[in-house]
Amino acid sequence: MFASLTRRRFLLVTAATAVVPSDLLRATASSDSEALAIQAAIWGLPVVLTGRYEASWKKQGLAMNCFYLASKPSTPDVIIIGPNVNVIYGLVWFDLTHEPQVISVPPCDGLYYSMQLQSAFMDTFGYIGSHTTGTGAGAFLITGPGWNGRVPGGVTQIKSPTHVSFAVTRTLVAGDHEDALVKAQQLQRGFGINPLSTYGKASPVPPVVQEDALRFPPLELKGAGAVFFDELCAGLKVYGVQPEDEAELHRYRVLGITPGAKPSTDSKLAAIFEKAVPSAITTIESKNFFFRKDGSWMWDPDVTSGALHNPLLRAATNIYGPGWHLAQECLYFMSFDSSDGSPLVGERRYKITFPPGQTPPVDIYWSVTVYDANTRLVRNTINRYAIFTYTDGLKFNADGSLDIYVQSEPPKEGVSNWLPCPSSGKFMLHSRTYGPRPEILNGSYKLPPIQPV
């Protein structure tokens, strides 16, 4: 999530759905071995990324098994690609090699929060949060592969498929006023973590305030060469192999890809691997994926836990950083074009009208956020980057409809429903639907068009 994205790459990250296409591999590979190596690189990319991210984390002197939480939502100063400005982010890395870790959470008093648990393969293997595990206080035991000890009473076990995993946390700031921020901060301060051996004996380790809590540095892998596969094998040894990935790993053993191996030391394989890595990255970045499009908006409900076992989808949704929600938690929509098919540009004005009773049907909240062409937030005079369920002062029309004005200057109707956009050049809109109801997931609900005015 820490790099500049072209439109094509952003679409790729949000909507990859296909397996590695054999025709594309044949076009980029000069032999069956190289084609297999390209597939191995695509499959192993998340493990290599995890290894590099973990190494960077430790190099910065940050601890494993400790929550690092921002204290306020993202602003244009933050370098995250496409940040959600209505939540406070956080991150915790789990090292489960020696013993499990117990996460403690306080009652949330109806406020949304989530901890998205991801393995070293960057599969989402669970959630802790108000939408999934409830609104009361709780304790959750994160256990590594093969652990079969006793789970303390009142504690819920969640099995991590790898020895190292991590969680991206999000806490809703339900409004633009200071009280909403304070409430979110208070909830976050209740997060804690214990090694299992100290649970019930010592207070949980409290979170550390870290404004750049999501630390996933930009990585350039095209030039990694054959060493990429050594890193993959090292990661497999340390992290373990998820059960659903065992069969895939077996396919690559002929290339010397096994936990702890150094396949680059084989001169014949090294030459193949040197070509395979950039081809694999190109395959991820250039594949034309299928989109669902309704009017101005593109979306894809197929990012689910099962679908993410597809190697190409998994690589594509994580190549620029992890943390893409599963559709059941939050379904994303995006638009680059207005209802007349022309690109969204700052020189024009637009209106989004939700008919009476037709704001997105969600159990948590919905939002519409403006980003520039590089998916960065754009400064504006009222410091508003999104309109969402809890926007203070949002005005509905007499008939119950809702107009959102997307333009660079304040609309004549006033600023209550104004969503500022850049003054010039292309931009994009991104809608988030948290806790989407079935009519969103099955496509029967349609977001309204983005109309030029």
GIJO-V658789 format. One record per run of one state. SS is the DSSP state (H for helix, E for strand, L for the rest). FROM is the first residue (numbers start at 1). TO is the last residue. If there is no record, write none. Layout:
SS_FROM_TO ; SS_FROM_TO
This chain:
L_1_6 ; H_7_15 ; L_16_21 ; H_22_28 ; L_29_31 ; H_32_59 ; L_60_67 ; E_68_69 ; L_70_86 ; E_87_95 ; L_96_100 ; E_101_105 ; L_106_112 ; E_113_119 ; L_120_123 ; E_124_129 ; L_130_137 ; E_138_143 ; L_144_155 ; E_156_159 ; L_160_163 ; E_164_172 ; L_173_177 ; H_178_189 ; L_190_191 ; E_192_195 ; H_196_198 ; E_199_199 ; L_200_201 ; E_202_202 ; L_203_204 ; E_205_206 ; L_207_207 ; E_208_209 ; L_210_226 ; H_227_239 ; L_240_242 ; H_243_255 ; L_256_262 ; H_263_265 ; L_266_266 ; H_267_286 ; L_287_291 ; E_292_294 ; L_295_296 ; E_297_299 ; L_300_306 ; H_307_309 ; L_310_310 ; H_311_318 ; L_319_329 ; E_330_335 ; L_336_336 ; E_337_337 ; L_338_342 ; E_343_343 ; L_344_344 ; E_345_345 ; L_346_349 ; E_350_354 ; L_355_361 ; E_362_372 ; L_373_385 ; E_386_388 ; L_389_401 ; E_402_407 ; L_408_417 ; E_418_420 ; L_421_425 ; E_426_436 ; L_437_437 ; H_438_441 ; L_442_449 ; E_450_452 ; L_453_453
